[in-house]
């Protein structure tokens, strides 16, 4: 209970840090929104290709990828906040208090999950207003946002690890930019049948594609639990690797 209480107190600070600067969430959702508006119109006739049979409009196909892109961008610089606390001495002050050390990390991750869900929800709502549908209704929409939030928490390790290891904002942001192609090489824009063989092999290991496909079936088909289960397994595996690395880096920094 003390760990949960400490996470709650520290999480409030992290949450309000985001809320008090509206430009941050607006900037995060802007790029997925642009892609949603422009690509859904520019490539709307691509659904005539055989690989898109049963996918509906291109907007319907594109929306899940942009929801996940929002989660991807929302956590790309998450480690910068923890690094700022390290530089200004706030992290050392927290370590001097009688709290669980890992409540400091949890206090960053919990509000991060909430922020990702809210921003992803914005893209989902806009998609519906533009004409997309959610075949599974409100329960499916909630599950889509839960998958997005879980993916965001798991993926945030790509920002936390370099931030905690290098203690350098430029190195952290550079690594985040270098990982952008991983998102673009997923099934966010086209089905796997339309991408090169080597990319199909890569997508077999890409947790982004698994998560997008789970969101896509929730929007287009229904509760396809095998597809959703594979996404959950991919997110858990990703989280174990990246958040395990985050814990290691955090112990290394605060030893």
Secondary structure, DSSP 8 states (H G I E B T S, - for coil): -HHHHHHHHHHHHHHHHHHT-HHHHHHHHHHHHHHHHHHHHHTGGGGGSGGGTT--SHHHHHHHHHHHHHHHHHTTTTHHHHHHHHHTTHHHHHHHSSS-HHHHHHHHHHHHHHHHHHHHHHHHHHHHHHT---TTHHHHHHHHHHHHHHHHHHHTHHHHHHHHHH--HHHHHHHHHHTHHHHHTSSSSS-GGGS-HHHHHHHTS-HHHHHHHHHHHHHHT---HHHHHHHHHHHHHHHHHHHHHHHHHHHHHH-
